[in-house]
Amino acid sequence: MSRRFIDLSHTITEGLVTYPGLPAPRFTPHLTREDSRSKYAEGTEFAMDIITMIGNTGTYLDSPFHRYADGGDLSTLSLETLAELPAVVFSFPAIAGEQTDGPSPEDQSGPGFDGRGITADAFGTEDLRGTAVLLSTGWDALFGTPSYASGSPFLTEDGARLLIERDVALVGIDSLNIDDTESGGERPAHTLLLDAGIHVVEHLTNLGSLPFRGARFTAVPPKVAGFGTFPVRAFATVDGPA
């Protein structure tokens, strides 16, 4: 049976603004192709470049160390909790509708959606043990624009508590943050999920291409000690024809 790969990551470019107020990545050459020609055999050249970048750039994963000084850093994370996880994709078209001419999220409500917040009701009675729960809101359509930073959807505290009870492995979202960044500094989803050892992936994209169930999700960061967040090449695999 054939297998499709679906890219769920934003491209990192020099100057990319992922989160307002955080530094954008800078690229500088360490060894240019021109300079390398004097160091190697004729016809052989290389480029070596330096990227200066905060861990919270593009599509990235939060480990417990991001929130807790004694939490596990990127080097401690088990591959079994990062790769080939069965994905369950919860979609919120009411939120995504804000991208067009529809009403704003604050004017909408429905099962599992309270204003901008995704609540425990969104997850029904689904068995979520060991899964990557992916929250597809359509907010990624605004990535890289000023609108992305304001009014973004998030996971509520009761939603986070329920996912912990259901023993999920990872939670991902295609918006600015898993928490409400306009709440005055409270971060209940980060606090609860990372304390429970559940990884968080933010700024995903293309989640609308995935089925509700049947995909497998991977988001593996580099094995860096003493670091809490880092970009990932998040992707999903789906069996069957394209």
C-alpha positions, 0 to 999 in steps of 0.5 A: 500500500502506498503512503503519502507524506503531508508537510505540516510545518511553516518554512523558516526564512531569514527575518521570519516573525513567528511571535510578535516581540521575539527576535527573527532568525538571522542567517550569516555565512561562516564559509562562502562558496567563493572562499571555500574554493581555495580550501578544497580540490579544484571544482569542489566548493561548500557553503557553511552558514550560521543561523541565529534563532530563538527556539520559538521559531516557525513550527516548534515543539515545547518540552517540559523544560520550557515551563519547568526548571526541573522538567525534561529538556529536548535531549530527554524526550523519548522518540516513542512520544514524538514519532509515528503517533496516531493522530486525531484531528479536531476541526473547528470550521467556525474559527477558520471562517474568520479568515473570510467574511464570516463572523469573528470567533468572539461572535460564535459558539458551538460544541467545544468552542466557546468564543476563541477557546476550544473546550473539553466538550470538543473531544466528546467521548473519543479514546485518545490514549497515546495519540497526537491530538491536533487542533485544526482551526484554519488560523495558519492562513494568517501566519506571517501577517499582523492579523495572526497575532490577535484574537487567535484560538486556543485550548482552554484549561478544562480542555487541557485537563480532559486531554490529560485525563485521556492520556494523550501523548502530544497536543498540536495547534495551528495558531499563535499559541496553545494558550490565550495570549490575551489573558494577562499572562496566564498559561494554564494549557502549557502549565498542565500539559507540560507538567503531565509530560505531554508535548506541545507543538505550536504554529502547525499548518495544513492540518485541514489536509488530514483525516479525523483518524488514520494519519500518523504524526511526527514532530522530532526536535534536535537532541539539545541539552538544556533547551526547552523549545526548538523548531521541528519538521512536523509531518503526517503520513497517511496510507492510501492513494493521493 
